[in-house]
Amino acid sequence: MIGVYDYTVILTYLSLISGTLGIIITVTGVGHPEIGIFFLMISGIFDSFDGTVARTKKNRTQLEKDFGIQIDSLADLVCFGVLPVSIGLAQLRISGIFTELVKRKDYEGSYPMLIILLVIALFYVLAALIRLAYFNATCEIRNEEAKETGVTYYIGLPVTASALIFPLVMVLHFFGKWDLTIAYFLVMLLVAIAFVLNVKVRKPGKIGLLILIAIGVLEFVACIISFSTYTI
C-alpha cells in the first residue's frame, strides 16, 4: 500500500475525518451549522498537535516528512477551506434569508446578493488553496531564513486560524440578539484576503499560544452548549 500509516500522521487523518463529517452534516437536509462549527473546532484541535506528534519520531525518512507536509495541507483545505463555506451556506439556508428570497415573486432583484455571497465563498476556498500551495512551495526558503534569523514567520494568515475566527462569529450569532449570517460571509471575505496578503506574521510565543488556547476553550464550551440544546 502506498502512503504513510504510522502515528505521525494519525492526527492529520482524524482532522480530515472530522472536517468531512462536518461538511456532510452541514449539507444534509436544511443543514446544521452549529454541529459543523463543532467539527471545525475538533479539526483545529487535531491540527494544533499533529506537527508536534510527528516530530517526536526521530528517524523519520525524507519521504515521511514530505508526505506529512503534503497531507497536512490537503487536509487543511478540506477542514479549514471547504468546511467554513459549508457552515456559512447551511446558516444561510436555515436563517430564512435564502428561503424568503426564493419565495418572493420579485426575487430577481435579489440575485445579485446571492451571487455575491457565492462569489465570496468560492474566493475563500481559492484563497485557502493558494495560501496552502504557497506555504508548501516556500517551505525550504522559510526554513533557511529561520536558521539565519532565529525567528519564524507565517506569510499571510494561516488557514487554521479559521478554527478560531468562524466559531467566534457563530457563537456571537447563537447567543446574541442579531442575525450575523451576512456578517459571517463578510468575515469570510476578510479572512480570504488575509490568506493571500504578502505580509509576514510572527508565530505567537508561549503567552500568545496560551491566549489562543484560552479563546479556543471558551469557544469550544460555547459550541458544546449550543450543540446540547440543538435538536437535529
Contacts in CASP RR format, 6 or more apart in sequence:
PFRMAT RR
TARGET T0000
AUTHOR 0000-0000-0000
METHOD contacts of the structure
MODEL  1
MIGVYDYTVILTYLSLISGTLGIIITVTGVGHPEIGIFFLMISGIFDSFD
GTVARTKKNRTQLEKDFGIQIDSLADLVCFGVLPVSIGLAQLRISGIFTE
LVKRKDYEGSYPMLIILLVIALFYVLAALIRLAYFNATCEIRNEEAKETG
VTYYIGLPVTASALIFPLVMVLHFFGKWDLTIAYFLVMLLVAIAFVLNVK
VRKPGKIGLLILIAIGVLEFVACIISFSTYTI
3 67 0 8 1.000
4 63 0 8 1.000
4 64 0 8 1.000
4 67 0 8 1.000
4 68 0 8 1.000
4 71 0 8 1.000
6 57 0 8 1.000
6 64 0 8 1.000
7 53 0 8 1.000
7 57 0 8 1.000
8 53 0 8 1.000
8 54 0 8 1.000
8 56 0 8 1.000
8 57 0 8 1.000
8 60 0 8 1.000
8 64 0 8 1.000
8 68 0 8 1.000
9 50 0 8 1.000
9 54 0 8 1.000
9 67 0 8 1.000
9 68 0 8 1.000
9 71 0 8 1.000
10 53 0 8 1.000
11 46 0 8 1.000
11 47 0 8 1.000
11 49 0 8 1.000
11 50 0 8 1.000
11 51 0 8 1.000
11 53 0 8 1.000
12 46 0 8 1.000
12 47 0 8 1.000
12 50 0 8 1.000
12 68 0 8 1.000
12 71 0 8 1.000
12 72 0 8 1.000
12 75 0 8 1.000
13 75 0 8 1.000
14 46 0 8 1.000
15 42 0 8 1.000
15 43 0 8 1.000
15 44 0 8 1.000
15 46 0 8 1.000
15 47 0 8 1.000
15 50 0 8 1.000
15 75 0 8 1.000
15 79 0 8 1.000
16 43 0 8 1.000
16 74 0 8 1.000
16 75 0 8 1.000
16 78 0 8 1.000
16 79 0 8 1.000
18 39 0 8 1.000
18 42 0 8 1.000
18 43 0 8 1.000
18 46 0 8 1.000
18 79 0 8 1.000
19 39 0 8 1.000
19 40 0 8 1.000
19 42 0 8 1.000
19 43 0 8 1.000
19 78 0 8 1.000
19 79 0 8 1.000
19 83 0 8 1.000
20 78 0 8 1.000
21 39 0 8 1.000
22 35 0 8 1.000
22 36 0 8 1.000
22 39 0 8 1.000
22 40 0 8 1.000
22 83 0 8 1.000
22 86 0 8 1.000
23 78 0 8 1.000
23 82 0 8 1.000
23 83 0 8 1.000
23 86 0 8 1.000
25 31 0 8 1.000
25 32 0 8 1.000
25 35 0 8 1.000
25 36 0 8 1.000
25 39 0 8 1.000
26 32 0 8 1.000
26 33 0 8 1.000
26 35 0 8 1.000
26 36 0 8 1.000
26 83 0 8 1.000
26 86 0 8 1.000
26 87 0 8 1.000
26 88 0 8 1.000
26 89 0 8 1.000
26 90 0 8 1.000
27 86 0 8 1.000
27 89 0 8 1.000
27 90 0 8 1.000
30 90 0 8 1.000
30 93 0 8 1.000
30 94 0 8 1.000
31 90 0 8 1.000
31 93 0 8 1.000
31 94 0 8 1.000
32 90 0 8 1.000
32 230 0 8 1.000
32 232 0 8 1.000
33 87 0 8 1.000
33 88 0 8 1.000
33 90 0 8 1.000
33 91 0 8 1.000
33 94 0 8 1.000
33 170 0 8 1.000
34 170 0 8 1.000
34 174 0 8 1.000
34 223 0 8 1.000
34 226 0 8 1.000
34 227 0 8 1.000
34 230 0 8 1.000
35 227 0 8 1.000
35 230 0 8 1.000
35 232 0 8 1.000
36 83 0 8 1.000
36 86 0 8 1.000
36 87 0 8 1.000
36 90 0 8 1.000
37 87 0 8 1.000
37 166 0 8 1.000
37 167 0 8 1.000
37 170 0 8 1.000
37 223 0 8 1.000
37 226 0 8 1.000
38 223 0 8 1.000
38 224 0 8 1.000
38 227 0 8 1.000
39 83 0 8 1.000
40 79 0 8 1.000
40 80 0 8 1.000
40 83 0 8 1.000
40 84 0 8 1.000
40 87 0 8 1.000
40 162 0 8 1.000
40 163 0 8 1.000
40 166 0 8 1.000
40 167 0 8 1.000
41 163 0 8 1.000
41 167 0 8 1.000
41 216 0 8 1.000
41 219 0 8 1.000
41 220 0 8 1.000
41 223 0 8 1.000
43 75 0 8 1.000
43 79 0 8 1.000
43 80 0 8 1.000
43 83 0 8 1.000
43 163 0 8 1.000
44 79 0 8 1.000
44 80 0 8 1.000
44 160 0 8 1.000
44 163 0 8 1.000
45 163 0 8 1.000
47 72 0 8 1.000
47 75 0 8 1.000
47 76 0 8 1.000
47 79 0 8 1.000
47 80 0 8 1.000
47 160 0 8 1.000
47 163 0 8 1.000
48 160 0 8 1.000
50 72 0 8 1.000
51 72 0 8 1.000
54 60 0 8 1.000
54 68 0 8 1.000
57 64 0 8 1.000
69 136 0 8 1.000
69 139 0 8 1.000
70 136 0 8 1.000
73 132 0 8 1.000
73 133 0 8 1.000
73 135 0 8 1.000
73 136 0 8 1.000
76 128 0 8 1.000
76 132 0 8 1.000
76 159 0 8 1.000
76 160 0 8 1.000
77 125 0 8 1.000
77 128 0 8 1.000
77 129 0 8 1.000
77 132 0 8 1.000
77 159 0 8 1.000
79 163 0 8 1.000
80 128 0 8 1.000
80 159 0 8 1.000
80 160 0 8 1.000
80 162 0 8 1.000
80 163 0 8 1.000
81 124 0 8 1.000
81 125 0 8 1.000
81 128 0 8 1.000
81 129 0 8 1.000
81 159 0 8 1.000
81 162 0 8 1.000
82 125 0 8 1.000
84 124 0 8 1.000
84 162 0 8 1.000
84 166 0 8 1.000
84 188 0 8 1.000
85 121 0 8 1.000
85 124 0 8 1.000
85 125 0 8 1.000
85 188 0 8 1.000
87 166 0 8 1.000
87 170 0 8 1.000
87 184 0 8 1.000
88 121 0 8 1.000
88 181 0 8 1.000
88 184 0 8 1.000
88 185 0 8 1.000
88 188 0 8 1.000
89 121 0 8 1.000
91 170 0 8 1.000
91 173 0 8 1.000
91 181 0 8 1.000
91 184 0 8 1.000
92 98 0 8 1.000
92 117 0 8 1.000
92 181 0 8 1.000
92 185 0 8 1.000
93 99 0 8 1.000
95 179 0 8 1.000
95 181 0 8 1.000
97 179 0 8 1.000
97 181 0 8 1.000
97 182 0 8 1.000
98 114 0 8 1.000
101 107 0 8 1.000
101 110 0 8 1.000
101 113 0 8 1.000
101 114 0 8 1.000
104 110 0 8 1.000
117 182 0 8 1.000
117 185 0 8 1.000
120 185 0 8 1.000
120 186 0 8 1.000
120 188 0 8 1.000
120 189 0 8 1.000
120 192 0 8 1.000
121 185 0 8 1.000
121 188 0 8 1.000
123 189 0 8 1.000
123 192 0 8 1.000
124 188 0 8 1.000
124 189 0 8 1.000
124 191 0 8 1.000
124 192 0 8 1.000
126 192 0 8 1.000
127 192 0 8 1.000
127 193 0 8 1.000
127 195 0 8 1.000
127 196 0 8 1.000
128 159 0 8 1.000
128 192 0 8 1.000
128 195 0 8 1.000
130 195 0 8 1.000
130 196 0 8 1.000
131 156 0 8 1.000
131 157 0 8 1.000
131 158 0 8 1.000
131 159 0 8 1.000
131 195 0 8 1.000
131 196 0 8 1.000
132 159 0 8 1.000
134 155 0 8 1.000
135 155 0 8 1.000
138 155 0 8 1.000
142 152 0 8 1.000
142 153 0 8 1.000
142 155 0 8 1.000
145 153 0 8 1.000
146 152 0 8 1.000
151 202 0 8 1.000
152 202 0 8 1.000
152 203 0 8 1.000
153 200 0 8 1.000
153 201 0 8 1.000
153 202 0 8 1.000
153 203 0 8 1.000
154 200 0 8 1.000
154 201 0 8 1.000
154 202 0 8 1.000
154 203 0 8 1.000
155 198 0 8 1.000
155 199 0 8 1.000
155 200 0 8 1.000
155 201 0 8 1.000
156 194 0 8 1.000
156 195 0 8 1.000
156 196 0 8 1.000
156 197 0 8 1.000
156 198 0 8 1.000
156 199 0 8 1.000
156 200 0 8 1.000
156 201 0 8 1.000
157 191 0 8 1.000
157 194 0 8 1.000
157 195 0 8 1.000
157 197 0 8 1.000
157 201 0 8 1.000
158 201 0 8 1.000
159 195 0 8 1.000
161 191 0 8 1.000
162 191 0 8 1.000
164 212 0 8 1.000
164 215 0 8 1.000
164 216 0 8 1.000
164 219 0 8 1.000
165 187 0 8 1.000
165 191 0 8 1.000
166 184 0 8 1.000
166 187 0 8 1.000
166 188 0 8 1.000
167 216 0 8 1.000
167 219 0 8 1.000
167 220 0 8 1.000
167 222 0 8 1.000
167 223 0 8 1.000
168 215 0 8 1.000
168 219 0 8 1.000
169 180 0 8 1.000
169 183 0 8 1.000
169 184 0 8 1.000
169 187 0 8 1.000
170 180 0 8 1.000
170 184 0 8 1.000
170 223 0 8 1.000
171 219 0 8 1.000
171 222 0 8 1.000
171 223 0 8 1.000
171 226 0 8 1.000
172 180 0 8 1.000
173 179 0 8 1.000
173 180 0 8 1.000
173 181 0 8 1.000
173 183 0 8 1.000
173 184 0 8 1.000
174 222 0 8 1.000
174 226 0 8 1.000
175 222 0 8 1.000
175 226 0 8 1.000
204 211 0 8 1.000
204 212 0 8 1.000
END
